[in-house]
Amino acid sequence: MATDFDLLVVGDINADLILSGEDPTPVFGEVEKVIDVGVLTVGGSSAIAACGAARLGLRTACIGVLGDDALGTFLRAALHERGVDVSAVCADTSRHTGVTVVLARRGTSDRAMLSALGTAATLTVHQIDRAMVSRSRHLHCGAFFLQPSLQPGLARLFADARSQGLTCSLDTNWDPTGRWDGGLKDVLRHCNLFFPNEAEARAISGCDDVNEAAAKLASVGTTVAVKLGAGGALVRKADRTLYAAAPATNVVDTTGAGDTFDAGYLFGFLNGWETERCLALGIACGSLSTRGAGGVDGQPDLEEAQRLATRIEVRAA
């Protein structure tokens, strides 16, 4: 059946205010500290992944909730300008649009984040346009643990999508409650792909070794791609594990690099590529995204991502 979208992303959309410098740590006591860079940009794991996918050429739509305020207007326009369909994004006049202040140490992956989740945490499955789902090839959800209103119905949404012939994927982000549950195991049973980072994979699985963690998470039948930051990434599929190191890059800001990895991997997956090639493109996309402040300004197009991906060696782990 013909579809209108390659990828439908559901989840968090918020603004990111990136404050970057050699030492962006604030000093209380009404002390004013001057840093190098301040950038307002698209934030949220789901929204960043959607922008990365659209940049690569996937027909991409996004569903989330925005407030009826200046940040909401900014985000709708920014997503649209990046090629993401926002026709099914919901409006909430009773809450402010979510915003995250990211304090980033220049040239490193060290960050601190302060989030006012606002509308980003309020999406429910009842707000997701089922007609939009049926018009799509693949359904992806980001920031599972930051969306308590979405958690209860997500397994059923994924199951329904799978029954219609869609494939599904999930990224969790960190769990601020420390429980690492929220019905995640039920959702994973309906996932083709799962995209945790190393710390998340260990916490969810209860395994200290990242390879054991990936194997345990993959035992439900999903392919698990674990993001290792500057160390690259590994993929566990059935009883096979693949690993690739990340190339050296001039890092400006690592915000959203994992979400852009998701976008690259999904591009390969949706084009029927072998796992090795999906992994290489995911790493290339995530690495190149660190060139700019925030999660979207450094995202690569397909040509430059493929150029870097050809230099990434994937091996059995």
Secondary structure by P-SEA (a helix, b strand, c coil): ccccccbbbbbbbbbbbcccccccccccccbbbbbcccccccccaaaaaaaaaaaaccbbbbbbbbcccaaaaaaaaaaaaaccccccbbbbcccccbbbbbbcccccccbbbbbccccccccccccccaaaaaaccbbbbccccccccccccaaaaaaaaaaacccbbbbbccccccccccaaaaaaaaccbbbbcaaaaaaaaccccaaaaaaaaaccbbbbbbbcccccbbbbcccbbbbbbbcccccccccaaaaaaaaaaaaaaaacccaaaaaaaaaaaaaaaccccccccccccaaaaaaaaaacccccc
